[in-house]
């Protein structure tokens, strides 16, 4: 939550400093490219294959054997990333032709994107090692340090942006390059945090020459489908970015909208997925399916209760949210409308992305990385076809709609396969939740629309920031009260039980 709140502040400041112009589009591409490869090499493929194997070594052979395996895995990861990073730095213009082909019509934008991506690319190495150390800590049941690390990224960004504000560098190349350097610096600081935390569990890793031991070969075998799955997922993003570069400002509009819908996904969906994988790995290895089903159902219940209201709000009232958060400085009224349209489209897919985070660990815990890869491939095909078809009809919003459709296809396939294999089933408590939760969300959505209809004059660009912030505060508070009361009356949520559970989990 700290990371996402600071991320909001960061994005508000970026919108004020860079807006949606040439420098902003180039920076967002430069920031996105190392993050794309991070998700391929680290968070997706490597960690999903690494955690079950590390947990098995830890449980079966003890901490020293697990540490040796982690060192072997780290050596292969570092060796691979160093070569890949060196090649990327050398051939960056060619990579940019693939990732941002639309920039070729604007040579200044293209050259700036090449320069900044060269600056940001080492971030991939730092954050990939961060993912490895995070997997180790998660296997020990230590989640705080890895969860706190992203806070540092936002702290570094906010510091850099604070330095830029007031220097009359809005929408300039100078400001964008400063932020590019902030990315790599933040990656190094994030890595140092988890390395320090790993000392407390005796897991500081030594440097070894890369060797393909039996465990490493098993990691590679499990990881390759994850790399392909992660690659497929990132191809979706690459294609979306590539198409968006054909429309001025579209890269920035999609970025700001993506950051907003990522808030509930990051706070709830990703966090639950991170905790759920080592938990399911232990329970499936013990043969305790009943306990595994209980973890899956309660994770699904908890995540849906917290994310579905957010999805409804982002779909029903995206304009005032974007207006209050971003419309200042270089971010203008036209940008608000364009970003709000994309946000509403992304909101339709938010529940699907949360379901993917809950269902995927059921496969990874059973050392099956191929099935999620295949379903990611199906999602990619859906996304590519829909993006290409919809962009020429409704512009950048079509890319967001395509992303949501692909998410739902992926989620349904994961659920259907888990159920067919006997690795998941809805329990009675979750089934009984469906209708009351739907009624509560409907009441909240209609109520939000009515409140916004009354408060709409408050969000006029001519009003002061104080008035617009007060209007958004009333809108959010009204939505929360409506959902809380409706959920309590329909029996969808026992608020007392929910607050106790959140308090217990946070301790």
C-alpha positions as CSV (number, residue, x, y, z in Angstrom):
1,X,0.0,0.0,0.0
2,X,2.9,2.4,0.8
3,X,4.4,1.6,-2.6
4,X,1.2,2.2,-4.5
5,X,0.3,5.4,-2.6
6,X,3.8,6.8,-3.2
7,X,3.4,5.6,-6.8
8,X,0.3,7.8,-7.1
9,X,2.3,10.8,-5.9
10,X,5.1,9.9,-8.3
11,X,2.7,9.7,-11.3
12,X,0.9,12.9,-10.3
13,X,4.3,14.6,-10.3
14,X,5.4,13.0,-13.6
15,X,2.2,14.2,-15.2
16,X,2.9,17.8,-14.0
17,X,6.6,17.7,-15.2
18,X,6.4,15.7,-18.4
19,X,2.7,15.7,-19.3
20,X,2.0,13.7,-22.5
21,X,4.4,15.2,-25.0
22,X,7.5,14.0,-26.8
23,X,9.7,13.7,-23.7
24,X,6.9,11.8,-21.8
25,X,6.3,9.3,-24.6
26,X,10.1,8.6,-24.9
27,X,10.6,8.3,-21.2
28,X,7.7,5.8,-20.7
29,X,9.1,3.6,-23.5
30,X,12.5,3.8,-21.8
31,X,11.0,2.9,-18.5
32,X,8.8,0.1,-19.9
33,X,11.4,-1.8,-21.9
34,X,13.6,-3.0,-19.0
35,X,10.4,-3.7,-17.0
36,X,9.2,-5.9,-19.9
37,X,12.3,-8.0,-19.8
38,X,12.2,-8.1,-16.0
39,X,8.8,-9.7,-16.1
40,X,10.1,-12.3,-18.6
41,X,13.4,-13.2,-16.9
42,X,12.6,-12.6,-13.2
43,X,9.1,-12.2,-11.9
44,X,7.4,-14.5,-14.3
45,X,9.6,-17.4,-15.4
46,X,12.4,-17.4,-12.9
47,X,10.6,-16.9,-9.7
48,X,7.7,-19.2,-10.5
49,X,10.1,-22.0,-11.3
50,X,12.6,-21.1,-8.5
51,X,10.4,-20.9,-5.4
52,X,8.9,-24.5,-5.6
53,X,12.4,-25.9,-6.2
54,X,14.1,-23.8,-3.5
55,X,11.3,-24.7,-1.0
56,X,11.8,-28.4,-1.8
57,X,15.5,-28.1,-1.1
58,X,14.9,-26.2,2.0
59,X,12.3,-28.6,3.4
60,X,14.1,-31.8,2.3
61,X,17.8,-31.1,2.7
62,X,18.1,-28.0,4.9
63,X,19.3,-24.5,4.6
64,X,22.8,-25.1,3.4
65,X,21.6,-27.2,0.4
66,X,19.0,-24.6,-0.4
67,X,21.6,-21.8,-0.3
68,X,23.9,-23.8,-2.7
69,X,21.0,-24.2,-5.1
70,X,20.2,-20.5,-4.9
71,X,23.9,-19.6,-5.6
72,X,23.9,-21.9,-8.6
73,X,20.7,-20.3,-9.9
74,X,22.0,-16.8,-9.3
75,X,25.2,-17.4,-11.2
76,X,23.2,-18.6,-14.3
77,X,20.8,-15.7,-14.0
78,X,23.6,-13.1,-13.7
79,X,25.6,-14.6,-16.5
80,X,22.6,-14.5,-18.8
81,X,21.6,-11.0,-17.9
82,X,25.1,-9.5,-18.3
83,X,25.3,-10.9,-21.9
84,X,21.7,-9.8,-22.7
85,X,22.3,-6.3,-21.3
86,X,25.5,-5.8,-23.2
87,X,23.9,-6.8,-26.4
88,X,20.9,-4.6,-25.7
89,X,23.1,-1.6,-25.1
90,X,25.0,-2.2,-28.3
91,X,22.0,-2.8,-30.5
92,X,19.5,-0.4,-28.8
93,X,18.5,1.5,-32.0
94,X,17.5,-1.8,-33.6
95,X,15.6,-2.8,-30.4
96,X,13.8,0.6,-30.5
97,X,12.7,0.0,-34.1
98,X,10.9,-3.1,-32.8
99,X,9.6,-1.6,-29.5
100,X,8.6,1.9,-30.7
101,X,8.4,1.8,-34.5
102,X,6.0,4.7,-34.5
103,X,8.7,7.0,-33.2
104,X,10.7,6.7,-36.4
105,X,8.6,9.5,-37.9
106,X,9.9,11.8,-35.2
107,X,13.7,11.4,-35.1
108,X,14.2,13.5,-32.0
109,X,11.8,11.3,-30.0
110,X,13.4,8.2,-31.4
111,X,16.9,9.3,-30.4
112,X,15.8,10.4,-27.0
113,X,14.1,7.1,-26.4
114,X,17.3,5.2,-27.4
115,X,19.5,7.4,-25.1
116,X,17.2,6.9,-22.1
117,X,16.7,3.2,-22.6
118,X,20.4,2.7,-22.5
119,X,20.4,4.5,-19.2
120,X,17.6,2.6,-17.7
121,X,18.5,-0.9,-19.0
122,X,20.9,-1.9,-16.1
123,X,17.7,-1.7,-13.9
124,X,16.9,-5.1,-15.4
125,X,20.0,-6.7,-13.7
126,X,19.3,-5.1,-10.3
127,X,15.6,-5.9,-10.2
128,X,16.1,-9.5,-11.5
129,X,18.4,-10.2,-8.6
130,X,15.9,-8.5,-6.4
131,X,13.3,-11.1,-7.6
132,X,15.7,-13.9,-6.7
133,X,16.3,-12.7,-3.2
134,X,12.6,-12.0,-2.8
135,X,11.8,-15.6,-3.7
136,X,14.3,-16.8,-1.1
137,X,12.7,-14.6,1.6
138,X,9.2,-15.6,0.6
139,X,10.1,-19.3,1.0
140,X,11.1,-18.5,4.6
141,X,7.8,-16.7,5.1
142,X,9.5,-13.3,5.1
143,X,7.5,-10.9,2.9
144,X,8.1,-7.4,4.3
145,X,11.5,-6.5,2.8
146,X,10.6,-7.6,-0.7
147,X,7.2,-5.8,-0.4
148,X,9.0,-2.6,0.9
149,X,11.6,-2.6,-1.9
150,X,9.3,-1.0,-4.5
151,X,8.8,1.9,-2.1
152,X,12.4,3.0,-2.7
153,X,11.7,3.3,-6.5
154,X,9.0,5.8,-5.8
155,X,11.0,7.6,-3.1
156,X,13.9,8.1,-5.6
157,X,11.5,9.2,-8.3
158,X,9.8,11.7,-6.0
159,X,13.1,13.1,-4.9
160,X,14.2,13.6,-8.5
161,X,10.9,15.1,-9.5
162,X,11.0,17.5,-6.5
163,X,14.4,18.7,-7.7
164,X,12.9,19.3,-11.2
165,X,9.8,21.1,-10.1
166,X,10.3,24.9,-10.1
167,X,13.2,24.8,-12.5
168,X,11.1,25.5,-15.6
169,X,12.0,22.2,-17.2
170,X,8.4,21.0,-17.8
171,X,8.0,18.7,-20.8
172,X,11.8,18.8,-21.5
173,X,14.4,16.3,-22.5
174,X,16.5,17.3,-19.5
175,X,13.8,16.3,-17.1
176,X,13.2,13.0,-18.8
177,X,16.9,12.1,-18.7
178,X,17.1,12.8,-15.0
179,X,14.2,10.4,-14.4
180,X,15.9,7.8,-16.5
181,X,19.0,7.9,-14.2
182,X,16.6,7.7,-11.2
183,X,15.3,4.4,-12.5
184,X,18.8,2.6,-12.4
185,X,19.7,4.2,-9.1
186,X,16.4,3.0,-7.6
187,X,17.0,-0.5,-8.9
188,X,20.4,-0.7,-7.0
189,X,18.9,0.6,-3.8
190,X,16.0,-2.0,-4.0
191,X,18.5,-4.8,-4.4
192,X,20.5,-3.7,-1.4
193,X,17.4,-3.8,0.8
194,X,16.6,-7.4,0.1
195,X,20.3,-8.5,0.3
196,X,20.4,-7.0,3.8
197,X,17.2,-8.8,4.7
198,X,18.6,-12.1,3.4
199,X,21.4,-11.9,6.0
200,X,18.8,-12.4,8.8
201,X,18.0,-15.9,7.4
202,X,21.6,-16.8,6.5
203,X,21.1,-16.5,2.8
204,X,23.8,-14.2,1.5
205,X,24.8,-15.7,-1.8
206,X,28.3,-16.2,-2.9
207,X,29.5,-15.7,-6.5
208,X,30.1,-19.0,-8.4
209,X,30.9,-19.8,-12.0
210,X,27.7,-20.8,-13.8
211,X,27.3,-24.6,-13.9
212,X,24.4,-26.7,-15.2
213,X,23.9,-28.9,-12.2
214,X,21.0,-31.2,-12.0
215,X,18.9,-28.7,-10.0
216,X,19.8,-25.9,-12.3
217,X,18.8,-28.0,-15.3
218,X,15.5,-28.7,-13.6
219,X,15.1,-24.9,-13.0
220,X,15.8,-24.3,-16.7
221,X,13.3,-26.9,-17.8
222,X,10.6,-25.4,-15.6
223,X,11.7,-21.9,-16.4
224,X,11.7,-22.1,-20.2
225,X,7.9,-22.4,-20.4
226,X,7.7,-19.5,-18.0
227,X,10.1,-17.4,-20.1
228,X,7.9,-18.2,-23.1
229,X,4.8,-17.4,-21.2
230,X,6.3,-14.2,-19.8
231,X,7.5,-13.4,-23.3
232,X,4.0,-14.0,-24.7
233,X,2.6,-11.7,-22.1
234,X,5.1,-9.0,-22.8
235,X,4.6,-9.4,-26.6
236,X,1.0,-8.2,-25.8
237,X,2.5,-5.1,-24.1
238,X,5.0,-4.6,-26.9
239,X,2.3,-4.8,-29.5
240,X,0.1,-2.4,-27.5
241,X,3.0,0.0,-27.2
242,X,4.0,-0.4,-30.8
243,X,0.5,0.4,-32.0
244,X,0.1,3.3,-29.5
245,X,3.2,5.0,-30.9
246,X,1.2,5.6,-34.1
247,X,-1.0,8.0,-32.2
248,X,0.5,11.1,-30.5
249,X,0.1,11.0,-26.8
250,X,-1.4,7.5,-26.7
251,X,1.7,5.9,-25.0
252,X,1.3,8.4,-22.1
253,X,-2.5,8.1,-21.9
254,X,-2.2,4.3,-21.6
255,X,0.6,4.6,-19.1
256,X,-1.4,6.9,-16.7
257,X,-4.5,4.7,-17.0
258,X,-2.5,1.5,-16.5
259,X,-0.9,3.0,-13.3
260,X,-4.4,3.6,-11.8
261,X,-5.9,0.2,-12.5
262,X,-2.7,-1.4,-11.3
263,X,-3.3,0.1,-7.8
264,X,-5.8,-2.5,-6.6
265,X,-4.1,-5.2,-8.7
266,X,-0.8,-4.5,-7.0
267,X,-2.0,-4.0,-3.5
268,X,-4.3,-7.1,-3.4
269,X,-3.9,-9.4,-6.5
270,X,-0.1,-9.5,-6.8
271,X,0.4,-9.6,-3.0
272,X,-1.9,-12.5,-2.6
273,X,-0.3,-14.3,-5.5
274,X,3.2,-13.8,-4.0
275,X,2.1,-15.3,-0.6
276,X,-0.1,-18.0,-2.1
277,X,2.7,-19.7,-4.2
278,X,5.0,-20.9,-1.3
279,X,1.9,-21.7,0.8
280,X,0.4,-23.9,-1.9
281,X,3.8,-25.5,-2.7
282,X,4.0,-26.8,0.9
283,X,0.4,-28.0,1.0
284,X,0.4,-29.8,-2.3
285,X,3.8,-31.4,-1.4
286,X,2.2,-32.6,1.9
287,X,-0.7,-34.0,-0.1
288,X,-3.1,-31.8,1.9
289,X,-5.5,-30.8,-0.9
290,X,-8.3,-29.7,1.5
291,X,-6.0,-27.1,3.0
292,X,-4.8,-26.0,-0.4
293,X,-8.4,-25.5,-1.6
294,X,-9.2,-23.5,1.6
295,X,-6.2,-21.2,0.8
296,X,-7.3,-20.8,-2.8
297,X,-10.9,-20.0,-1.9
298,X,-10.1,-17.6,0.9
299,X,-7.6,-15.8,-1.3
300,X,-10.1,-15.5,-4.1
301,X,-12.8,-14.3,-1.7
302,X,-10.5,-11.7,-0.1
303,X,-9.1,-10.4,-3.4
304,X,-12.5,-10.1,-5.1
305,X,-14.1,-8.3,-2.1
306,X,-11.3,-5.7,-2.2
307,X,-10.8,-5.3,-5.9
308,X,-14.3,-5.5,-7.5
309,X,-15.5,-2.3,-5.8
310,X,-12.4,-0.6,-7.2
311,X,-13.1,-1.9,-10.7
312,X,-16.7,-0.6,-10.5
313,X,-15.5,2.8,-9.4
314,X,-12.8,3.1,-12.1
315,X,-15.4,2.1,-14.7
316,X,-18.3,4.4,-13.6
317,X,-16.4,7.6,-12.6
318,X,-13.0,7.6,-14.4
319,X,-13.1,11.3,-15.4
320,X,-13.1,12.9,-12.0
321,X,-10.4,10.5,-10.8
322,X,-8.1,11.4,-13.6
323,X,-8.9,15.1,-13.5
324,X,-8.1,15.5,-9.8
325,X,-5.0,13.3,-9.8
326,X,-3.3,14.4,-13.0
327,X,-4.8,17.5,-14.6
328,X,-2.3,20.2,-13.8
329,X,0.9,21.6,-15.4
330,X,1.7,19.9,-18.7
331,X,-1.4,17.5,-18.3
332,X,-4.3,19.2,-20.0
333,X,-8.1,18.7,-20.2
334,X,-8.0,16.7,-23.4
335,X,-5.5,14.4,-21.8
336,X,-8.0,13.8,-19.0
337,X,-10.7,12.6,-21.3
338,X,-8.4,10.3,-23.3
339,X,-6.9,8.8,-20.2
340,X,-10.3,8.3,-18.5
341,X,-11.6,6.4,-21.5
342,X,-8.6,4.0,-21.4
343,X,-9.0,3.6,-17.6
344,X,-12.7,2.6,-18.0
345,X,-11.6,-0.1,-20.5
346,X,-8.8,-1.4,-18.3
347,X,-11.3,-1.6,-15.4
348,X,-13.3,-4.2,-17.2
349,X,-10.3,-6.5,-17.1
350,X,-9.3,-5.9,-13.5
351,X,-11.2,-8.8,-12.0
352,X,-9.7,-11.1,-14.6
353,X,-6.1,-10.1,-13.8
354,X,-6.8,-10.7,-10.1
355,X,-8.2,-14.2,-10.9
356,X,-5.1,-14.9,-12.9
357,X,-2.9,-14.1,-9.9
358,X,-5.0,-16.4,-7.7
359,X,-5.3,-19.3,-10.2
360,X,-1.7,-19.4,-11.5
361,X,0.0,-20.5,-8.3
362,X,-2.1,-23.7,-8.4
363,X,-0.1,-24.7,-11.5
364,X,3.3,-23.4,-10.4
365,X,3.0,-25.1,-7.0
366,X,2.7,-28.4,-8.9
367,X,5.8,-27.6,-11.0
368,X,3.6,-27.0,-14.1
369,X,4.7,-23.9,-16.0
370,X,3.7,-25.2,-19.5
371,X,-0.1,-24.8,-19.0
372,X,0.0,-21.1,-18.0
373,X,2.4,-20.6,-21.0
374,X,-0.1,-22.1,-23.4
375,X,-3.0,-20.1,-22.0
376,X,-0.9,-16.9,-22.2
377,X,-0.3,-17.7,-25.8
378,X,-4.1,-17.9,-26.4
379,X,-4.5,-14.6,-24.6
380,X,-1.8,-13.1,-26.8
381,X,-3.6,-14.1,-30.0
382,X,-6.8,-12.6,-28.6
383,X,-5.0,-9.4,-27.7
384,X,-3.2,-9.0,-30.9
385,X,-6.3,-9.5,-33.1
386,X,-8.5,-7.3,-31.0
387,X,-5.8,-4.5,-30.7
388,X,-5.2,-4.4,-34.4
389,X,-9.0,-4.4,-35.1
390,X,-10.1,-1.9,-32.5
391,X,-7.3,0.6,-32.8
392,X,-8.3,1.7,-36.2
393,X,-11.9,2.1,-35.0
394,X,-11.6,3.7,-31.5
395,X,-7.8,4.5,-31.2
396,X,-5.9,3.8,-28.0
397,X,-9.0,2.7,-26.1
398,X,-9.2,-0.3,-28.3
399,X,-5.8,-1.4,-27.0
400,X,-7.1,-1.2,-23.4
401,X,-10.2,-3.2,-24.4
402,X,-8.1,-5.8,-26.1
403,X,-6.0,-6.2,-23.0
404,X,-9.1,-6.8,-20.8
405,X,-10.6,-9.3,-23.2
406,X,-7.3,-11.3,-23.3
407,X,-7.2,-11.2,-19.5
408,X,-10.7,-12.8,-19.2
409,X,-9.8,-15.5,-21.8
410,X,-6.7,-16.4,-19.8
411,X,-8.5,-16.4,-16.4
412,X,-11.3,-18.6,-17.6
413,X,-8.9,-21.1,-19.2
414,X,-6.8,-21.3,-15.9
415,X,-9.9,-21.9,-13.8
416,X,-11.4,-24.5,-16.1
417,X,-8.2,-26.5,-16.2
418,X,-7.5,-26.3,-12.5
419,X,-11.0,-27.6,-11.8
420,X,-10.8,-30.3,-14.4
421,X,-7.5,-31.6,-12.9
422,X,-8.9,-31.6,-9.4
423,X,-6.6,-28.8,-8.2
424,X,-9.3,-26.3,-7.3
425,X,-13.0,-26.2,-6.5
426,X,-15.3,-23.4,-5.3
427,X,-16.5,-24.1,-1.8
428,X,-20.0,-23.4,-0.5
429,X,-18.9,-20.2,1.2
430,X,-17.6,-18.7,-2.0
431,X,-20.7,-19.8,-4.0
432,X,-23.0,-18.1,-1.5
433,X,-21.1,-14.9,-1.8
434,X,-21.8,-14.4,-5.6
435,X,-25.3,-13.0,-5.6
436,X,-25.0,-10.7,-2.5
437,X,-21.8,-9.3,-3.8
438,X,-23.3,-8.6,-7.3
439,X,-26.2,-6.8,-5.7
440,X,-23.9,-4.7,-3.5
441,X,-21.7,-3.8,-6.5
442,X,-24.8,-2.8,-8.5
443,X,-26.0,-0.5,-5.7
444,X,-22.6,1.0,-5.3
445,X,-22.2,1.7,-9.1
446,X,-25.6,3.3,-9.4
447,X,-25.0,5.4,-6.3
448,X,-21.6,6.5,-7.5
449,X,-23.2,7.6,-10.8
450,X,-25.8,9.6,-8.9
451,X,-23.3,11.3,-6.6
452,X,-21.1,12.3,-9.6
453,X,-24.2,13.7,-11.3
454,X,-24.7,16.0,-8.3
455,X,-21.1,16.9,-7.8
456,X,-20.1,17.3,-11.5
457,X,-19.8,21.1,-11.3
458,X,-17.1,20.7,-8.5
459,X,-14.8,19.0,-11.0
460,X,-14.8,21.9,-13.5
461,X,-11.2,22.9,-14.5
462,X,-12.0,26.5,-13.4
463,X,-12.4,25.4,-9.8
464,X,-9.5,25.4,-7.3
465,X,-7.6,22.2,-6.5
466,X,-9.2,22.3,-3.0
467,X,-12.7,22.1,-4.4
468,X,-11.9,19.3,-6.9
469,X,-10.1,17.3,-4.2
470,X,-13.0,17.7,-1.8
471,X,-15.4,16.5,-4.6
472,X,-13.3,13.4,-5.2
473,X,-13.1,12.8,-1.4
474,X,-16.9,12.9,-1.2
475,X,-17.2,10.7,-4.2
476,X,-14.9,8.0,-2.8
477,X,-16.3,8.2,0.7
478,X,-19.9,7.9,-0.7
479,X,-18.9,4.9,-2.8
480,X,-17.3,3.2,0.2
481,X,-20.2,3.8,2.4
482,X,-22.7,2.6,-0.2
483,X,-20.8,-0.7,-0.7
484,X,-20.1,-1.2,3.0
485,X,-23.8,-0.8,3.9
486,X,-25.1,-2.8,1.0
487,X,-22.6,-5.6,1.6
488,X,-23.4,-5.8,5.3
489,X,-27.2,-5.8,4.6
490,X,-27.0,-8.5,1.8
491,X,-24.6,-10.6,3.7
492,X,-21.8,-10.3,1.1
493,X,-19.3,-9.2,3.7
494,X,-19.1,-9.3,7.4
495,X,-17.2,-6.0,7.9
496,X,-16.2,-6.8,11.5
497,X,-14.7,-10.1,10.3
498,X,-13.0,-8.5,7.3
499,X,-11.3,-5.8,9.4
500,X,-10.1,-8.4,11.9
501,X,-8.7,-10.5,9.1
502,X,-6.9,-7.5,7.6
503,X,-5.5,-6.5,11.0
504,X,-4.4,-10.1,11.7
505,X,-2.7,-10.4,8.2
506,X,-0.9,-7.1,8.7
507,X,0.7,-8.1,12.0
